[in-house]
Amino acid sequence: MPEISRFLGIIIFMYYKEHPPAHFHVKYGEYRAVFSIQDLQIIEGSLPNRIVSLVLEWAFLHRNELLNDWELARQNRPLYKIDPLV
């Protein structure tokens, strides 16, 4: 599970050779969620509202980098770290 970013207790990661749609995984304490990259919606799991807001702010700023890492992950290539929100 390659970690691509970490901030405020939030861990963002992607798995290699994942299935569509393009997405990323988020862990925050005991919470887990999966966000689509295209529309930045939770497609699986749940997070506290405050954490969802932070993840969405981060993802909006880094959408192109997320899509780039998604393509790398699908090719089983090393992923780039993405700057944290803070």
BAFI-3210 file (N, C-alpha, C; in Angstrom, 3 decimals, decimal comma, padded with zeros to 6 digits):
// residues 86
n [1|2|3|4|5|6|7|8|9|10|11|12|13|14|15|16|17|18|19|20|21|22|23|24|25|26|27|28|29|30|31|32|33|34|35|36|37|38|39|40|41|42|43|44|45|46|47|48|49|50|51|52|53|54|55|56|57|58|59|60|61|62|63|64|65|66|67|68|69|70|71|72|73|74|75|76|77|78|79|80|81|82|83|84|85|86]
n.u [000,843|001,262|002,054|001,082|000,696|000,593|-000,981|-002,068|-002,884|-004,117|-003,905|-003,011|-003,271|-002,492|-003,217|-001,325|-001,931|-004,759|-008,373|-010,626|-013,044|-010,684|-009,122|-008,431|-007,246|-008,093|-007,022|-007,918|-007,364|-009,539|-011,155|-011,964|-011,888|-012,727|-012,037|-013,230|-011,263|-012,013|-014,583|-014,343|-015,780|-016,906|-016,663|-016,676|-016,836|-016,378|-015,806|-015,158|-016,966|-015,382|-012,874|-013,388|-013,777|-011,171|-009,713|-010,954|-010,289|-007,491|-007,329|-008,535|-006,657|-004,576|-005,335|-004,398|-001,885|-002,716|-004,052|-001,868|-000,315|-002,161|-002,083|000,579|000,461|-001,265|000,421|002,201|004,387|006,741|005,290|004,745|005,360|002,976|002,548|001,630|-001,415|-000,947]
n.v [-001,167|001,737|004,759|008,017|010,546|012,389|013,961|015,813|013,532|012,095|009,648|009,087|006,883|004,568|001,527|-000,898|-001,821|-001,429|-001,512|000,141|002,691|005,462|006,055|006,861|005,861|006,481|006,741|007,360|007,287|004,923|005,006|004,492|005,199|005,461|007,464|008,701|009,932|011,510|012,788|013,387|012,112|010,153|006,754|004,479|003,399|005,572|008,781|011,170|014,279|016,669|015,677|014,698|017,140|018,233|016,321|016,582|019,232|018,978|017,040|018,361|020,330|018,760|017,128|016,507|015,395|013,183|011,729|011,159|009,537|007,478|006,316|005,439|003,560|001,666|000,616|-000,631|000,826|002,902|005,281|008,833|011,020|013,216|016,579|017,476|018,832|020,767]
n.w [000,000|-001,156|000,305|-000,421|000,568|003,678|006,334|009,160|010,593|008,639|006,179|002,895|000,221|-002,489|-004,133|-005,999|-009,425|-009,531|-009,843|-012,146|-011,192|-011,418|-008,357|-004,854|-001,623|001,791|005,129|008,444|011,646|012,981|010,794|007,335|003,861|000,372|-002,370|-005,459|-008,135|-010,285|-009,723|-007,080|-004,995|-002,214|-002,600|-001,214|002,161|005,065|006,611|009,234|008,945|009,031|008,320|005,781|004,453|004,589|003,129|000,622|-000,020|-000,219|-002,292|-004,442|-004,965|-005,876|-007,981|-010,639|-010,079|-008,624|-010,620|-012,258|-010,523|-010,298|-012,876|-012,872|-010,775|-011,878|-013,730|-012,188|-011,267|-009,446|-007,211|-006,995|-004,266|-002,831|-002,005|001,333|002,811|004,735]
ca.u [000,000|002,136|001,563|001,462|000,682|000,189|-001,126|-003,091|-003,366|-004,764|-002,956|-003,535|-002,478|-003,044|-002,721|-000,875|-002,790|-006,133|-009,493|-011,298|-012,592|-009,491|-009,476|-007,396|-007,707|-007,798|-007,150|-007,866|-007,703|-010,245|-011,980|-011,410|-012,750|-012,161|-012,546|-012,954|-010,452|-012,734|-015,616|-014,007|-016,862|-016,620|-017,306|-016,690|-016,423|-016,821|-014,873|-015,827|-017,183|-014,231|-011,791|-013,803|-013,500|-009,729|-009,300|-011,440|-009,464|-006,202|-007,470|-008,813|-005,374|-003,598|-006,034|-003,534|-000,877|-003,407|-004,256|-000,557|000,007|-003,083|-001,530|001,786|000,043|-001,828|001,561|003,063|005,599|006,799|004,425|005,322|004,758|002,238|002,662|000,501|-002,236|-000,318]
ca.v [000,000|002,905|006,012|009,133|011,782|012,255|015,248|015,922|012,201|011,519|008,946|008,894|005,869|003,849|000,166|-001,186|-002,593|-001,271|-001,554|001,432|003,993|006,014|006,387|006,769|005,389|007,367|006,214|008,344|006,501|003,686|005,252|004,200|005,611|005,476|008,606|008,733|011,093|012,343|013,653|013,588|011,601|008,904|005,625|003,368|003,741|006,855|009,568|012,320|015,388|017,565|015,010|014,701|018,484|018,369|015,450|017,187|020,410|018,466|016,350|019,357|020,977|017,798|016,158|016,046|014,506|011,936|010,983|010,670|008,391|006,386|005,643|004,729|002,397|000,667|000,019|-001,205|001,645|003,695|006,455|010,072|011,615|014,449|017,479|017,480|020,040|021,779]
ca.w [000,000|-001,221|000,861|-001,282|001,337|005,079|007,012|010,207|010,934|007,447|005,318|001,540|-000,464|-003,640|-004,335|-007,353|-010,327|-009,062|-010,775|-012,343|-011,646|-010,758|-006,977|-003,840|-000,320|002,913|006,484|009,518|012,835|012,648|009,612|006,011|002,758|-000,976|-003,128|-006,894|-008,470|-011,247|-009,150|-005,672|-004,167|-001,504|-003,259|-000,260|003,508|005,620|007,411|009,860|007,997|009,039|007,589|004,367|003,940|004,419|002,019|-000,622|-000,288|-000,675|-003,579|-005,464|-005,277|-006,410|-008,844|-011,740|-009,503|-008,291|-011,869|-012,670|-009,665|-010,653|-014,057|-012,442|-009,976|-012,802|-014,433|-011,150|-011,199|-008,211|-007,160|-006,482|-003,068|-003,111|-000,864|002,263|002,825|005,615]
c.u [000,891|001,449|002,019|001,407|000,201|000,142|-002,261|-003,697|-004,063|-003,678|-003,645|-002,647|-003,231|-002,442|-002,244|-001,903|-004,249|-007,136|-010,056|-012,538|-011,350|-009,872|-008,250|-008,046|-007,260|-007,986|-007,044|-008,312|-008,360|-011,110|-011,212|-012,405|-011,965|-012,845|-012,254|-012,163|-011,230|-013,712|-015,425|-015,185|-016,381|-017,381|-017,347|-016,227|-016,970|-015,711|-015,686|-015,906|-015,984|-013,085|-012,126|-013,472|-012,011|-009,224|-009,740|-010,630|-008,114|-006,313|-007,755|-007,517|-004,423|-004,221|-005,144|-002,454|-001,490|-003,627|-002,944|-000,155|-000,896|-002,530|-000,265|001,427|-000,503|-000,714|002,564|004,419|005,593|005,952|005,190|004,607|004,080|002,287|001,426|-000,259|-001,582|001,158]
c.v [001,233|004,175|007,148|010,474|011,494|013,648|015,170|014,572|011,475|010,882|008,665|007,871|005,298|002,455|000,027|-002,023|-002,589|-001,330|-000,147|001,516|004,449|006,491|006,342|006,395|006,360|006,595|007,372|007,626|005,196|003,821|004,939|004,689|005,547|006,619|008,409|010,006|012,040|013,298|013,905|013,256|010,361|007,791|004,385|003,875|005,075|007,477|010,643|013,486|016,330|016,984|014,948|016,058|018,689|017,540|016,053|018,418|019,975|017,877|017,328|020,042|020,061|016,778|015,634|015,094|013,166|011,088|010,414|009,447|007,207|005,602|004,868|003,462|001,293|-000,052|-000,612|-000,488|002,454|004,965|007,652|010,476|012,910|015,292|017,401|018,800|021,132|021,483]
c.w [000,000|-000,701|-000,039|-000,561|002,757|005,700|008,026|010,593|009,798|006,586|003,986|000,848|-001,656|-003,653|-005,777|-008,091|-009,868|-010,207|-010,972|-011,446|-010,871|-009,361|-006,073|-002,510|000,764|004,212|007,455|010,786|012,428|011,395|008,332|004,967|001,452|-001,725|-004,608|-007,185|-009,385|-010,584|-007,655|-004,745|-003,419|-002,201|-002,364|001,096|003,980|006,455|008,135|008,860|007,907|008,218|006,102|003,750|003,678|003,239|000,689|-000,998|-000,853|-002,079|-004,713|-005,914|-006,044|-007,372|-009,972|-011,240|-009,118|-009,541|-012,394|-011,838|-009,972|-011,845|-013,704|-011,663|-010,874|-013,569|-013,470|-011,072|-009,904|-008,306|-006,609|-005,188|-003,492|-001,833|000,038|002,184|003,637|005,795]
res [m|p|e|i|s|r|f|l|g|i|i|i|f|m|y|y|k|e|h|p|p|a|h|f|h|v|k|y|g|e|y|r|a|v|f|s|i|q|d|l|q|i|i|e|g|s|l|p|n|r|i|v|s|l|v|l|e|w|a|f|l|h|r|n|e|l|l|n|d|w|e|l|a|r|q|n|r|p|l|y|k|i|d|p|l|v]
***
